[in-house]
Amino acid sequence: MTALLGAESAVARAFRTHFGGLPATFWIVWSGVLVSRMGTMVLPFLALFLTAKGMSITTAGLVVTVVGAGATCSQLVGGALADLWGRRTTFVVGPFAAAGFLLLLGYVESLPMILLAAFLSGLALQLYQPASAAVIADVVPPAHRPRAYGLMYWAVNVGFSVASVLGGLLARQGFLWLFWVDSLTCLVFGLVIWRLMPRDTTPPAPSAGSYREVLRDGVMVAYVLLLLLHASVQFQMSSTLPLAMGLSGLSPTDFGLAIAVNGVLVVIVQPLLVNRLSRYDRSKVLSVGILLMGTGFGATVLASTLLSYALTVVVWTAGEIVIAAVVQTIVADLAPAHLRGRYNGLFGAAYALAAVVAPGAGTLLLAHAGARVLWTTCFVVCLAVAVGQWVLGPSIRRRQAAEE
């Protein structure tokens, strides 16, 4: 009995360490994002849906690219609205609009209307993200922000993993089910935020502000440009990696098994490490994470079997986990309270732009220079970014000290 009570006490302590001490507003946002991500089924299967309707692969790729362009704009628009309208209103408008645009995308037939619906869907689906990051900076004390942002990242990955599995099952019954389920979860997300999120999470704004103020912040601009390069490497996981594995004679099933390692490690390991990583200097942690990611992708040049590819996934996933522990916390350290939405909008736009640009750049390099040059380039880019983040460290630390 004593041993059992001791084990229960240890579990309770671990639970409090990883999940305790965060305000109720954070958990409202976290729950809404989890629900929304569990219903994010359209985007992973959009190309398959379009080609099943008779669209060519090239045209389907164009539609997916247009969704990405909408998502890039969405980050910037959502950041401005989060500062001007407030976090709660922006949270609600985005999901409600996305619900309608997703259904439109599922039913329109002409290419111009499909492209319009694709852009509007991308614009609406990502509109809430700068507001969610700004809310965390508003309500969570600086010392707990790495854990809060880490838990949000964890929710996104868990939700996406669930959506991918359920989406695959629903797609067998008909692709339109994906649009209805995704639309419904967007509505639930919006309603959860509208009913439960307090109205006063936005800090008082001394001025309306603008993106010009953000762009005059040299540290933030340098930080985001470096992240754009790092993210361009990270997104090779879903574009050139499956192609490279195919060139090695491996099947799509093998790619699915290898990439599943990424999801499993993020879901299991990330919540356990974020507290420990938050004790160290954030810029140094970020530099190490980016170097780990570059090492993993660079080592892919040596891979030829499923096991060897899976091992490289382990290495760059470790980098992804380390990066996620601090990357958005640094944005919160740099952002003035009245510009938190816009700072997070610029941050999100860098990742969204990388998701659009990286697949084309990577496949072009793979096709014309080969896998060895591609993966070596990935390592060199990450090495340069890691050095750049290390150099930015003193400036970031000064801003962090002022924030705390």
DOSE-174582 format. One record per residue (C-alpha): residue in one letter; x, y negated, z. Coordinates in pm, whole numbers, plus 50000, padded with zeros to 5 digits. Layout:
BEGIN
AXYZ
...
REM end
This chain:
BEGIN
M500005000050000
T502834975950089
A504544983049758
L501264977149574
L500694943949750
G504264933949674
A503794941949306
E500544921849297
S502314892749465
A505124893849207
V502584893948923
A500744864649080
R503994844949113
A504924852248754
F501464841448637
R501704808648830
T505194802548696
H504174806548335
F500574794048336
G499944774848658
G500134737848735
L498814724648404
P495794701148396
A492324712348292
T492384690347982
F495354709847849
W493504742747888
I490434728747710
V492594719147413
W494514752147431
S491274772347428
G489874752847136
V493054757146932
L493114794647007
V489504798646889
S490214778046578
R493324797746488
M491574830946540
G489194820046266
T491844806746026
M491204832845759
V490814813545435
L494354800545381
P496234833945413
F493874850145160
L493114820244936
A495384830844649
L493884865844652
F490354851344654
L491094828844357
T492774855744147
A489894879644225
K487604853344070
G489644855443750
M492014826243806
S495604830143686
I498414833643938
T499894800343827
T496614781643873
A495984798544208
G499454787044314
L498514751744213
V495404753044432
V497414765444731
T499934737444672
V497114711944670
V495954725245008
G499494719445134
A499484684144995
G496244677545182
A497794691345501
T500804668245462
C498544637845427
S496414651145711
Q499264648945960
L499854612245881
V496154603345874
G495444623346189
G498324606546371
A496974571946289
L493414581346384
A494554596546714
D495994562546809
L493134541746667
W490024562646740
G491344582047037
R492254618547076
R488774632447141
T487074616446840
T489854627346605
F489664662546746
V485964664746668
V485914648146324
G488614671046180
P487034705146257
F483514693646169
A484704680545831
A486774712045773
A483694733845827
G481914717145537
F484884715045302
L485784751845352
L482284762645248
L482504739444949
L485814755644851
G484234790144873
Y481344782344637
V482494757044375
E483404771044034
S485034744343817
L488774738343854
P488454700843927
M485984707744208
I488134736044343
L491164712944352
L489134685544524
A487734709744782
A491224724344837
F492734690144906
L489894679845138
S490104713145324
G493834708645381
L493234672745488
A490554681945743
L492014714345880
Q495194697946010
L493664664846120
Y493534674446487
Q497164685146528
P498764651046605
A495934644446851
S496534677647029
A500254670247066
A499494634947187
V497024647947447
I499704670047597
A502044640147628
D499164620047780
V498134644248053
V501134667148123
P504074653848329
P507404653348140
A508884681848345
H506054705548239
R505774695247875
P508124722147735
R505924748747893
A502734732047768
Y503964728547411
G505334763947426
L501954777747536
M500244758747256
Y502674773647005
W501964807747154
A498194802647113
V498694793346747
N500674825246682
V498284847946870
G495314832746693
F496934835546351
S497864872046415
V494264880346508
A492944860946207
S495234879545967
V494004913446086
L490314904046100
G490574885545771
G491934916445600
L489014937045732
L486414911045637
A487884906445291
R486944942245213
Q483294932545264
G483654901845042
F485904871345046
L483054847145116
W482824861445469
L486204845245535
F484884810845446
W481824814645670
V483784827445970
D486464800645930
S483774773945902
L481974787046210
T485094787046426
C485824751346315
L482364741346441
V482914759746771
F486294742446809
G484744708346756
L481884715346997
V484244727947269
I486274695947250
W483194673447231
R481484688947532
L484434696047760
M487294672247683
P487304640347896
R486904607247717
D489804589847892
T492824610147776
T494064582747542
P496384558147720
P495574521047692
A497084507147372
P498884473547393
S498594470547015
A497124489546725
G500634498546607
S501584511846265
Y503814536946094
R506234508446025
E507084508746395
V507724546046381
L509944542846074
R511974515646245
D512914541046512
G516174554146366
V516454582646616
M512974595746532
V513504592746157
A516834611246176
Y515244637746398
V512384643646155
L514624644745846
L516774671246011
L513674691146102
L512464689045743
L515644707045636
H515384733045911
A511704739445835
S512544744445467
V514724773545574
Q512124787345815
F509434788845546
Q511564812045335
M510104839245556
S506874839045359
S508184830045013
T511594843344917
L512034870145186
P509354893445042
L510814888044693
A514334895944814
M513104927444985
G511444937444657
L514744932744475
S516264956544731
G513724982944628
L511454978644929
S507654977144912
P505144950845030
T504334974545315
D507984973445420
F507834935545418
G504704936845635
L506484959245885
A509574937245895
I507654904745936
A505444920546205
V508564920446424
N508374882446417
G504804881446544
V505354907346815
L508454890146951
V506864855546952
V503744867647131
I505604888147394
V508884869947450
Q508114833047393
P505994827047708
L508654844247920
L511554822847797
V510074787947775
N510464780448148
R514084791348151
L514934772047835
S513274740347964
R515954737848237
Y518654729747983
D519374699147772
R516744698447500
S518984687347215
K521514714547292
V518754740847316
L517384729446981
S520824730646819
V521394766046943
G517964776846820
I518544762546472
L521964779146455
L520394812446555
M517764808446284
G520434800646026
T522464830746135
G519444853446095
F518614841145746
G522294840445649
A522714876545762
T519974886445518
V522684886145251
L523944918745407
A520504935345432
S519344963045199
T517194986545410
L514024981145610
L515954984545937
S518604959145836
Y515974934045722
A514074939146048
L517264931846245
T517704898846063
V514094890546149
V514924896646515
V517794871546499
W515934843246325
T512834849446537
A515004844346845
G515944810946693
E512294802746626
I511404810046990
V514214788147120
I513284759646885
A509594761046981
A510474756447348
V511724720747296
V511114707546945
Q507824689447011
T508784679747364
I511524658047213
V508884639647007
A506994632347330
D510224619247483
L510784595647190
A507224582747139
P505814551447310
A502414559147463
H500454538147212
L502164555146914
R502094591447026
G499614600746756
R501704585646477
Y504994600246606
N503404634746611
G501854628046272
L505284621246120
F506664652146293
G503814673746159
A504124659045811
A507744670845794
Y506704706845859
A503724704345622
L505914689945347
A508474717345400
A505714743345359
V504924728245018
V508494722544894
A510404752045042
P508744780744849
G509434764544511
A512994754644598
G513774788744746
T512344809044460
L514164786744209
L517454793144389
L516754830444413
A515884833244045
H518814813243907
A521604818244162
G520714850944334
A520014862744687
R523604858044808
V523604820944724
L520094816344866
W520854831145209
T524284814945228
T522634781445155
C520104787745433
F522934793445681
V524864762545568
V521744740645590
C520954752745942
L524574748046049
A524494711945925
V521144705746096
A522394720646424
V525414697546417
G523164668046335
Q520854675446626
W523854678546857
V525064644246744
L521584629646811
G521654644247162
P522994613947356
S520384590747201
I517594615347277
R518814619847635
R518744582247693
R515154580247572
Q514204610647780
A515664594448094
A513634562948027
E510464583447983
E510954602248308
REM end
